[in-house]
């Protein structure tokens, strides 16, 4: 009934009536995502009617109402089949300001039309294979990049940027050829990185270092959404970028990694949005060549160095291990390096472990990232070793029992998901410099058996990668307990009492004769068996 009334007015009414009836339809069906099949033909005709209205000279408010209804109807894949034509796509491109290279975004009144047109294109491209093919023919990716360049430094048009980026993400997700075009022809890597810089309002203090205001306000919801869409689009653009072949590529990836470091050190408007933002940053960091990840840590400034020295002097002399890592003015410092970003990644990993579900999608990316960072960068490995595997003191409990990060990771080493347990074990193995004896000290042989069997290291030894030869230092508590540690379980076991100590001399003699008789019987049975075999 709603479609019939709307279709009648769209075909015969004037702009004011069309706007009113379509606004009513939009308000009623705003949350509708499943449609009745009986009205499918009416919805198709309503779509066609709306496109005919959009080519006319109608007020902006009427255009917005038309596009809102079109966006709702485009959620139905079947409706899109007859209306997804090159002509209709070009209508939407024109309304989204994607056809005009030199047109500036000065008319604020047109912004709602641009946003709704981009929303429609997102739905149509996602739900229609024909639209996906037409986007290639119409060179939609290049048009989207041009629109981004018009508005990359304009904060008051975040909605336009957000849906432009979402459409760019969808195109690069659905068409692998577009990824290459974005990366090289359209210079998508520096363009999208600049969009992130703008969203985060980054101020550079050095080539790959940005100023962090720990007391600053969180990102706005619009800036956060825009950044998330840019991160997702960048992930598709860089998905095959493990190897760097040119110095210019290396520089671009280092700049992007520095922007991602900044991203990890800021927060969104809510805890959930912050986690989503950091999750997408982790995914993108996984695409960065490992040689460029050294920008995640940076040397301290002169002021921070002086603060660190003061903090070290304040620590008691017996806290030798703790002197390696200090926290001053919200800055995590290790060996003269700022480790804030790595500490955020470690906390992010622990939160994902604590969730207890979706480990493969939610946990393995950050574990893999930390593993590769540790393997390639000594300071990162040593810091993570200090945080995850501090010197052992109390070994009365099994390694998998407890609430520390080490306990949680050791539990994952026997997880039912093969991929999860492999990457958890690999991370701990790398922190131990791929030395079997060091790994067993922290995990026990039983938990590490799967990794060692896969590596052919059940008999001991070390992995194939080279690490520095700095020695691990055992605490006095561990040295005293070491002779009584069960190598299989990895924890301290009290010595079992010797039952002979409680026996009298007569009982000892009786047990000895009993053992002699048992051995005699076994010997006789073996002799009889041999005679039968010889006779056969």
LOMAR-198976 format. One line per field, with one value per residue (C-alpha): x, y, z; residue in three letters; chain. Coordinates in steps of 0.25 Angstrom, whole numbers. Layout:
east c(X/...)
north c(Y/...)
up c(Z/...)
type c(Ala/...)
mol c(A/...)
! end
This chain:
east c(0/11/18/5/3/17/18/5/10/24/18/8/11/19/32/25/16/27/36/24/20/35/38/27/31/46/41/33/43/56/59/54/64/55/44/31/33/19/22/35/30/24/37/45/35/37/52/50/41/51/62/53/50/65/68/58/61/55/59/70/61/53/66/69/56/57/71/67/56/65/75/65/60/74/76/67/76/65/60/73/74/65/69/85/88/99/90/85/99/103/91/96/111/106/98/110/119/128/127/132/148/148/136/139/130/126/110/107/93/97/105/93/90/105/105/91/96/109/101/92/105/110/97/96/111/110/98/99/109/105/108/121/125/119/128/140/135/132/145/139/151/158/146/145/160/158/146/155/166/155/151/163/166/152/147/133/130/134/121/125/139/134/124/134/144/134/131/146/147/136/141/155/149/141/151/165/169/165/175/187/181/179/193/201/192/184/194/185/195/199/185/179/190/188/173/177/187/175/166/176/180/195/206/220/232/241/241/234/230/217/213/204/195/191/181/175/160/156/153/139/130/131/146/146/137/145/158/152/148/161/168/160/162/177/177/172/182/194/189/201/212/221/233/238/246/248/253/241/232/240/238/223/221/229/220/208/214/216/202/197/206/199/185/189/192/179/164/151/138/135/142/136/140/154/155/149/159/171/167/167/181/186/181/187/201/201/202/214/227/234/246/238/232/243/236/226/237/246/257/253/255/265/254/248/263/265/251/255/268/261/251/263/269/257/255/261/274/269/259/269/259/248/259/259/244/239/226/228/217/209/221/225/241/250/265/264/253/238/230/216/210/216/210/196/197/201/189/180/185/181/167/165/170/160/148/150/144/147/161/165/159/161/174/183/186/191/199/205/209/216/223/229/232/240/247/252/254/263/258/243/246/254/242/232/240/241/226/221/232/238/249/243/241/229/228/219/207/207/210/196/190/188/184/197/199/209/198/188/197/202/187/186/197/188/176/167/169/182/185/182/191/202/203/203/214/222/221/226/237/242/242/251/260/256/263/257/262/258/244/242/246/234/224/227/230/215/210/222/222/213/222/235/229/226/239/247/253/247/261/265/273/269/261/267/267/279/277/287/295/291/289/276/277/271/266/271/257/257/271/267/255/260/265/251/243/236/240/227/218/228/225/231/227/230/239/231/234/242/233/245/249/236/239/245/257/247/238/250/254/240/239/252/249/236/243/253/241/234/247/249/235/237/250/244/232/243/250/237/234/247/246/233/238/250/241/233)
north c(0/10/7/9/22/27/22/29/43/41/39/50/59/72/74/78/66/56/61/59/45/40/46/39/26/28/30/18/8/14/2/-8/-18/-29/-27/-35/-42/-39/-24/-26/-21/-8/-5/-7/3/13/12/15/27/33/33/40/50/52/57/68/82/80/86/81/76/68/62/57/51/43/38/34/25/20/16/8/1/-2/-12/-21/-28/-33/-18/-14/-23/-15/-1/-3/4/12/24/23/21/34/41/37/41/55/57/52/62/51/55/70/70/85/87/92/88/102/100/95/93/82/74/65/62/57/49/42/39/33/24/20/16/8/0/-2/-6/-15/-22/-22/-29/-21/-8/-14/-15/-2/5/-1/5/18/19/21/19/31/39/36/40/53/56/52/62/73/70/64/77/81/76/80/70/58/51/52/47/36/30/33/24/14/13/12/1/-7/-5/-10/-21/-26/-24/-27/-20/-7/-9/-8/4/11/8/12/20/28/29/24/21/35/40/31/34/49/46/39/51/60/52/51/66/61/71/65/67/59/52/40/45/52/60/53/60/50/60/64/61/48/48/52/41/47/47/33/27/34/29/15/15/20/9/-1/5/5/-9/-13/-4/-10/-25/-30/-21/-29/-27/-13/-11/4/14/23/11/10/24/24/11/18/30/21/13/26/31/17/19/32/25/14/25/33/29/30/35/22/9/1/11/12/-3/-3/8/0/-13/-7/-1/-14/-21/-10/-11/-26/-21/-12/-18/-22/-14/-1/-5/1/15/9/12/24/30/39/54/61/65/50/45/54/50/35/37/43/32/21/28/28/13/4/-2/-16/-14/-17/-24/-12/-2/-7/-2/11/19/34/44/33/29/15/15/3/4/19/16/21/8/14/8/-6/-6/-2/-14/-23/-18/-20/-34/-37/-31/-40/-52/-49/-48/-63/-64/-61/-63/-66/-53/-44/-49/-55/-42/-35/-48/-49/-34/-35/-48/-41/-29/-37/-45/-33/-22/-26/-14/-18/-33/-29/-20/-31/-41/-32/-30/-44/-53/-46/-54/-66/-65/-73/-86/-93/-93/-99/-89/-89/-86/-71/-58/-52/-50/-62/-71/-67/-69/-83/-87/-83/-93/-105/-98/-106/-96/-100/-86/-80/-89/-89/-74/-73/-83/-76/-63/-68/-76/-63/-56/-67/-65/-78/-86/-98/-98/-84/-87/-100/-92/-83/-93/-107/-118/-122/-109/-107/-121/-117/-106/-114/-126/-117/-110/-124/-119/-129/-133/-118/-108/-95/-89/-84/-69/-62/-54/-46/-54/-46/-56/-58/-56/-65/-61/-67/-72/-80/-85/-91/-97/-102/-116/-119/-114/-124/-122/-127/-118/-107/-105/-108/-122/-126/-138/-151/-158/-171/-183/-191/-181/-184/-200/-209/-218/-230/-222/-218/-233/-238/-228/-232/-247/-243/-236/-247/-257/-248/-247/-262/-265/-255/-262/-276/-271/-265/-279/-287/-277/-279/-294/-294/-285/-294/-306/-299)
up c(0/3/-10/-18/-12/-13/-27/-31/-25/-31/-45/-45/-34/-32/-25/-11/-11/-16/-4/6/2/1/14/20/13/18/33/33/26/32/39/29/23/19/9/5/-8/-12/-14/-21/-35/-28/-22/-35/-42/-30/-32/-47/-43/-34/-44/-54/-43/-40/-54/-52/-47/-33/-19/-11/0/-10/-16/-1/1/-13/-9/5/-1/-12/-1/7/-6/-10/2/-7/-17/-26/-28/-33/-45/-54/-49/-49/-62/-67/-68/-54/-48/-55/-49/-35/-39/-43/-30/-22/-29/-35/-49/-48/-46/-44/-36/-21/-9/-5/-5/9/5/-5/5/9/-5/-7/5/2/-12/-7/3/-9/-17/-5/-5/-20/-22/-10/-15/-30/-38/-50/-42/-39/-53/-57/-46/-53/-67/-61/-54/-40/-32/-39/-37/-22/-20/-27/-17/-5/-10/-10/4/11/20/22/35/34/23/30/26/11/14/22/11/0/8/10/-5/-8/2/-4/-18/-14/-6/-18/-29/-27/-39/-33/-22/-31/-38/-24/-20/-32/-42/-32/-21/-11/0/2/0/10/20/19/21/34/38/36/44/56/55/55/57/54/63/54/41/47/61/65/77/86/96/107/113/100/97/90/75/71/66/52/52/58/47/36/42/42/28/24/31/24/11/13/18/4/-3/4/6/-3/2/11/2/0/-14/-14/-4/-7/-3/10/13/11/19/31/30/30/42/50/47/52/65/67/65/76/86/85/89/82/88/94/99/88/77/83/81/67/63/70/63/49/52/57/44/35/43/39/25/27/24/37/34/35/48/56/56/66/76/77/85/97/95/104/114/115/117/129/134/132/140/151/152/151/163/171/170/181/178/180/169/158/148/150/146/132/130/136/135/135/131/124/116/116/115/112/110/106/96/97/97/98/85/88/102/96/86/98/106/93/92/107/105/93/101/112/103/101/87/73/75/61/56/68/74/64/56/68/73/59/59/72/68/55/63/73/63/55/66/78/87/85/88/100/105/102/109/121/121/118/123/135/143/150/165/170/162/172/161/147/136/131/145/148/143/137/122/122/129/118/107/112/113/98/95/96/90/81/69/63/57/71/78/68/68/83/84/73/81/94/86/79/93/98/86/80/91/95/109/112/106/115/127/125/119/123/113/113/108/98/92/80/75/78/70/58/59/60/74/83/87/90/82/76/64/51/54/60/73/82/92/104/116/123/138/148/161/174/177/163/165/179/173/160/165/169/157/149/134/129/137/139/153/167/173/187/187/188/202/200/205/210/220/228/228/238/235/234/224/216/215/212/200/195/195/188/177/175/173/163/155/156/150/139/136/135/126/117/116/113/102/96/96/89/78/76/75/64)
type c(Unk/Unk/Unk/Unk/Unk/Unk/Unk/Unk/Unk/Unk/Unk/Unk/Unk/Unk/Unk/Unk/Unk/Unk/Unk/Unk/Unk/Unk/Unk/Unk/Unk/Unk/Unk/Unk/Unk/Unk/Unk/Unk/Unk/Unk/Unk/Unk/Unk/Unk/Unk/Unk/Unk/Unk/Unk/Unk/Unk/Unk/Unk/Unk/Unk/Unk/Unk/Unk/Unk/Unk/Unk/Unk/Unk/Unk/Unk/Unk/Unk/Unk/Unk/Unk/Unk/Unk/Unk/Unk/Unk/Unk/Unk/Unk/Unk/Unk/Unk/Unk/Unk/Unk/Unk/Unk/Unk/Unk/Unk/Unk/Unk/Unk/Unk/Unk/Unk/Unk/Unk/Unk/Unk/Unk/Unk/Unk/Unk/Unk/Unk/Unk/Unk/Unk/Unk/Unk/Unk/Unk/Unk/Unk/Unk/Unk/Unk/Unk/Unk/Unk/Unk/Unk/Unk/Unk/Unk/Unk/Unk/Unk/Unk/Unk/Unk/Unk/Unk/Unk/Unk/Unk/Unk/Unk/Unk/Unk/Unk/Unk/Unk/Unk/Unk/Unk/Unk/Unk/Unk/Unk/Unk/Unk/Unk/Unk/Unk/Unk/Unk/Unk/Unk/Unk/Unk/Unk/Unk/Unk/Unk/Unk/Unk/Unk/Unk/Unk/Unk/Unk/Unk/Unk/Unk/Unk/Unk/Unk/Unk/Unk/Unk/Unk/Unk/Unk/Unk/Unk/Unk/Unk/Unk/Unk/Unk/Unk/Unk/Unk/Unk/Unk/Unk/Unk/Unk/Unk/Unk/Unk/Unk/Unk/Unk/Unk/Unk/Unk/Unk/Unk/Unk/Unk/Unk/Unk/Unk/Unk/Unk/Unk/Unk/Unk/Unk/Unk/Unk/Unk/Unk/Unk/Unk/Unk/Unk/Unk/Unk/Unk/Unk/Unk/Unk/Unk/Unk/Unk/Unk/Unk/Unk/Unk/Unk/Unk/Unk/Unk/Unk/Unk/Unk/Unk/Unk/Unk/Unk/Unk/Unk/Unk/Unk/Unk/Unk/Unk/Unk/Unk/Unk/Unk/Unk/Unk/Unk/Unk/Unk/Unk/Unk/Unk/Unk/Unk/Unk/Unk/Unk/Unk/Unk/Unk/Unk/Unk/Unk/Unk/Unk/Unk/Unk/Unk/Unk/Unk/Unk/Unk/Unk/Unk/Unk/Unk/Unk/Unk/Unk/Unk/Unk/Unk/Unk/Unk/Unk/Unk/Unk/Unk/Unk/Unk/Unk/Unk/Unk/Unk/Unk/Unk/Unk/Unk/Unk/Unk/Unk/Unk/Unk/Unk/Unk/Unk/Unk/Unk/Unk/Unk/Unk/Unk/Unk/Unk/Unk/Unk/Unk/Unk/Unk/Unk/Unk/Unk/Unk/Unk/Unk/Unk/Unk/Unk/Unk/Unk/Unk/Unk/Unk/Unk/Unk/Unk/Unk/Unk/Unk/Unk/Unk/Unk/Unk/Unk/Unk/Unk/Unk/Unk/Unk/Unk/Unk/Unk/Unk/Unk/Unk/Unk/Unk/Unk/Unk/Unk/Unk/Unk/Unk/Unk/Unk/Unk/Unk/Unk/Unk/Unk/Unk/Unk/Unk/Unk/Unk/Unk/Unk/Unk/Unk/Unk/Unk/Unk/Unk/Unk/Unk/Unk/Unk/Unk/Unk/Unk/Unk/Unk/Unk/Unk/Unk/Unk/Unk/Unk/Unk/Unk/Unk/Unk/Unk/Unk/Unk/Unk/Unk/Unk/Unk/Unk/Unk/Unk/Unk/Unk/Unk/Unk/Unk/Unk/Unk/Unk/Unk/Unk/Unk/Unk/Unk/Unk/Unk/Unk/Unk/Unk/Unk/Unk/Unk/Unk/Unk/Unk/Unk/Unk/Unk/Unk/Unk/Unk/Unk/Unk/Unk/Unk/Unk/Unk/Unk/Unk/Unk/Unk/Unk/Unk/Unk/Unk/Unk/Unk/Unk/Unk/Unk/Unk/Unk/Unk/Unk/Unk/Unk/Unk/Unk/Unk/Unk/Unk/Unk/Unk/Unk/Unk/Unk/Unk/Unk/Unk/Unk/Unk/Unk/Unk/Unk/Unk/Unk/Unk/Unk/Unk/Unk/Unk/Unk/Unk/Unk/Unk/Unk/Unk/Unk/Unk/Unk/Unk/Unk/Unk/Unk/Unk/Unk/Unk/Unk/Unk/Unk/Unk/Unk/Unk/Unk/Unk/Unk/Unk/Unk/Unk/Unk/Unk)
mol c(A/A/A/A/A/A/A/A/A/A/A/A/A/A/A/A/A/A/A/A/A/A/A/A/A/A/A/A/A/A/A/A/A/A/A/A/A/A/A/A/A/A/A/A/A/A/A/A/A/A/A/A/A/A/A/A/A/A/A/A/A/A/A/A/A/A/A/A/A/A/A/A/A/A/A/A/A/A/A/A/A/A/A/A/A/A/A/A/A/A/A/A/A/A/A/A/A/A/A/A/A/A/A/A/A/A/A/A/A/A/A/A/A/A/A/A/A/A/A/A/A/A/A/A/A/A/A/A/A/A/A/A/A/A/A/A/A/A/A/A/A/A/A/A/A/A/A/A/A/A/A/A/A/A/A/A/A/A/A/A/A/A/A/A/A/A/A/A/A/A/A/A/A/A/A/A/A/A/A/A/A/A/A/A/A/A/A/A/A/A/A/A/A/A/A/A/A/A/A/A/A/A/A/A/A/A/A/A/A/A/A/A/A/A/A/A/A/A/A/A/A/A/A/A/A/A/A/A/A/A/A/A/A/A/A/A/A/A/A/A/A/A/A/A/A/A/A/A/A/A/A/A/A/A/A/A/A/A/A/A/A/A/A/A/A/A/A/A/A/A/A/A/A/A/A/A/A/A/A/A/A/A/A/A/A/A/A/A/A/A/A/A/A/A/A/A/A/A/A/A/A/A/A/A/A/A/A/A/A/A/A/A/A/A/A/A/A/A/A/A/A/A/A/A/A/A/A/A/A/A/A/A/A/A/A/A/A/A/A/A/A/A/A/A/A/A/A/A/A/A/A/A/A/A/A/A/A/A/A/A/A/A/A/A/A/A/A/A/A/A/A/A/A/A/A/A/A/A/A/A/A/A/A/A/A/A/A/A/A/A/A/A/A/A/A/A/A/A/A/A/A/A/A/A/A/A/A/A/A/A/A/A/A/A/A/A/A/A/A/A/A/A/A/A/A/A/A/A/A/A/A/A/A/A/A/A/A/A/A/A/A/A/A/A/A/A/A/A/A/A/A/A/A/A/A/A/A/A/A/A/A/A/A/A/A/A/A/A/A/A/A/A/A/A/A/A/A/A/A/A/A/A/A/A/A/A/A/A/A/A/A/A/A/A/A/A/A/A/A/A/A/A/A/A/A/A/A/A/A/A/A/A/A/A/A/A/A/A/A/A/A/A/A/A/A/A/A/A/A/A/A/A/A/A/A/A)
! end
